Structures are given as structure tokens and as C-alpha cells.
Amino acid sequence: MNKDIVRLNNQHSTWKQIADKLDLSVEKVKYKWRKCVLERDGMSWQSDLNAVFLSADRLYCRWRVHPSILEAAKRCNKPLNPAIMDLRIFDITDIYFNGMNAHSVTCIKVSVSDQFWTIKGLRRNRSYICELGFLTESYLFFPILQSHPVHTPYQSSGDYVYKMYDAEQFHQNPFRVPAWIEHPDCST
């Protein structure tokens, strides 16, 4: 079927015409086309950074960086050491994180060939976000990937009460911005 989509597209057929001929939706045709192009160009997987808790104070980070993304990042800013990357863990509890205003930062040097790391000793009742990048020749951190925020468990069973009011306010009015703010500021 992918060969039919490629053949029809090379004949300058529109997405609608291809969908009608193959009895598929236009969205399905576009999806199959994109998948075929990515596989042809050798980009069958995306770049991502995921963080998952293994225990209350242990975080497992796993990442995949497509070589073309890494190469493009190196061309933007020359790394201090191209074989070493930085995995940074930011404490972003109760702040709008803009990349520079974390409560604390932990830096771990990892090899470019590494794809995972385990971080121990995280504090309870804190929010964290991870970034993978490299240190430039001017000693600035150049981030490539960012994880989703994660929250460590509460220290005691009663600690959830502190956030209960904010959660209840958001539940009653879901169209307002929630009072808890453990997420990155993507507007900059």
C-alpha cells in the first residue's frame, strides 16, 4: 500500500485523489506517507527524553537522540567536548521554569553513546525536570531534549492537604490556569 501512495504522489495526485483510489481517509494516507518518508530517510524514531521513578528517591532517565539532531545542535554551538553530554536535573517545585530559575541543579556527565541513567538521592515532595545537552566552548549549557515534569512522593500522608485547596479550585473552574505550576514555561 505504501508503494501505491508513493507512486500516486509521484504522479502528482492530490491527497484526496490518493485517498479515494485506495479507499482510505486523507489523514491515513498522509500518516502512511510521512512514515514511509521517515523510514526512507533513516529517521524511523524520534528524539525524546523520559523520566520515570523507580522508587521514592530514584529516577530513571532514558533518551534517544537522532544523530541528525545531535549534529545540528553541534553546528549551532560548538561543544566543549563532543563525546560528553550533560544530563541536568532541575528542581522546579512551585515555579514557572524558564531554564535558569530552578531551586537547584544537578549535573551529570554522560557519554554521547549512553541512552539511560539512574539518579539517586532526590528529595521528597519536590518536582523535577531533566534536560540533556552539552556544555559549549563558552561554558554555557546548550539543551537538546527536555523531559516532562515528575513529582516525588510526599514525605508523609498528610502533606497532600497543602495542595488540596488548589486542586479543588481547578476542579471547580478548569478553564483557569491551575495554581500549581510544575511545568516548563514554553512561551520564551
C-alpha positions in Angstrom: 0.0 0.0 0.0 2.9 2.4 0.8 4.3 1.8 -2.7 0.9 2.8 -4.2 0.9 6.0 -2.1 4.4 6.9 -3.3 3.6 6.0 -6.9 0.4 8.1 -6.9 2.1 11.0 -5.2 4.9 10.9 -7.8 2.2 11.2 -10.4 1.1 14.5 -8.7 -2.2 13.2 -7.4 -3.7 15.1 -4.6 -4.1 13.6 -1.1 -7.9 13.4 -1.7 -7.4 11.6 -5.0 -5.0 9.1 -3.4 -7.4 8.5 -0.5 -10.3 7.9 -2.9 -8.3 5.5 -5.1 -7.0 3.5 -2.1 -10.3 3.7 -0.1 -8.6 5.4 2.9 -9.1 8.6 4.8 -6.9 11.6 3.8 -5.3 11.5 7.3 -4.4 7.8 7.0 -2.8 8.5 3.6 -0.7 11.4 5.0 0.3 9.3 8.0 1.5 6.4 5.8 3.3 8.9 3.5 5.2 10.5 6.5 6.1 7.1 7.9 7.4 6.0 4.5 9.5 9.2 4.1 10.9 8.9 7.6 11.9 5.3 7.1 13.4 6.1 3.7 15.5 8.9 5.2 16.6 6.7 8.1 14.6 8.6 10.7 12.4 5.8 11.9 12.4 7.0 15.5 12.0 10.4 17.2 14.3 12.1 19.7 12.9 12.0 23.3 13.8 12.1 27.0 11.6 10.3 29.5 11.9 10.2 33.3 10.3 7.5 35.5 10.5 6.9 39.2 12.0 3.5 40.3 11.5 4.3 44.0 10.7 7.3 46.1 14.2 8.8 45.7 15.4 7.1 42.5 14.7 8.5 39.0 15.4 6.6 35.8 16.1 8.7 32.7 16.1 7.2 29.2 16.7 9.2 26.0 17.1 8.8 22.3 18.7 11.5 20.2 18.6 11.1 16.5 22.1 11.6 15.0 20.9 14.4 12.7 19.5 16.3 15.8 22.8 15.9 17.6 24.8 17.0 14.5 22.6 20.1 14.1 23.0 21.1 17.7 26.8 20.7 17.5 26.8 23.1 14.5 24.7 25.7 16.3 27.1 25.8 19.2 30.5 24.1 19.3 30.6 21.7 22.3 33.5 21.8 24.7 33.8 18.0 24.4 31.8 16.4 21.6 32.0 13.0 23.2 30.4 14.1 26.5 26.9 15.4 27.2 25.3 16.8 30.3 22.2 15.3 31.9 20.8 18.0 34.2 18.1 17.5 36.8 16.3 20.7 37.8 14.2 21.2 41.0 11.3 23.2 39.7 8.9 22.9 42.6 6.2 25.6 42.6 7.9 27.8 39.9 7.4 28.7 36.3 10.6 27.1 35.0 12.4 29.2 32.3 15.6 27.2 32.1 17.5 29.4 34.6 15.4 29.8 37.7 15.5 26.3 39.2 15.8 25.9 43.0 18.8 23.6 42.4 20.5 21.8 39.5 22.4 18.5 39.4 24.7 18.0 36.5 25.8 14.5 35.4 28.3 13.9 32.7 27.3 11.1 30.3 28.8 9.7 27.1 27.2 10.5 23.8 26.7 6.8 23.3 24.8 6.4 26.6 21.0 6.2 26.4 19.9 5.9 30.1 21.0 6.9 33.6 19.7 6.4 37.1 19.7 9.3 39.6 19.6 8.6 43.3 19.0 10.8 46.3 16.1 13.0 45.2 14.2 14.9 47.9 10.6 14.0 48.6 7.7 16.3 47.8 9.6 18.1 45.0 9.1 18.5 41.3 11.9 17.7 38.9 12.5 18.1 35.1 15.5 16.7 33.2 17.4 18.2 30.3 20.0 16.6 28.0 22.5 18.8 26.2 26.1 19.8 26.2 28.5 22.4 27.5 29.7 24.8 24.9 33.2 26.2 24.4 32.0 29.3 26.2 30.8 27.2 29.2 27.1 27.6 28.5 24.6 24.7 28.7 23.0 24.0 25.3 19.9 21.9 25.9 18.7 19.4 23.2 16.0 17.4 24.9 13.7 18.1 27.9 11.6 15.6 29.9 8.2 16.0 31.3 8.0 17.1 34.9 7.9 14.4 37.6 6.9 14.8 41.3 8.5 12.8 44.1 6.1 11.2 46.7 5.1 13.2 49.7 7.1 12.9 52.9 4.0 12.0 55.0 0.5 11.1 54.2 -0.8 14.5 55.4 1.3 16.5 53.0 -1.2 16.2 50.2 -3.5 18.5 52.2 -1.3 21.5 51.3 -2.2 21.1 47.6 -5.8 20.0 48.1 -7.3 23.6 48.0 -5.5 24.4 44.7 -6.7 21.1 43.1 -10.3 21.7 44.3 -10.2 25.3 42.8 -9.0 23.9 39.5 -11.7 21.2 39.5 -14.4 23.8 40.0 -13.0 26.1 37.3 -11.0 24.1 34.8 -10.6 27.0 32.4 -8.4 29.0 34.7 -4.7 28.4 34.9 -4.1 25.9 37.8 -2.3 27.3 40.9 0.3 24.5 40.8 2.9 25.3 38.3 5.3 22.4 38.0 5.7 22.7 34.2 8.1 24.4 31.9 7.4 27.9 30.6 7.3 27.3 26.8 6.5 30.9 25.9 10.1 32.1 25.6 
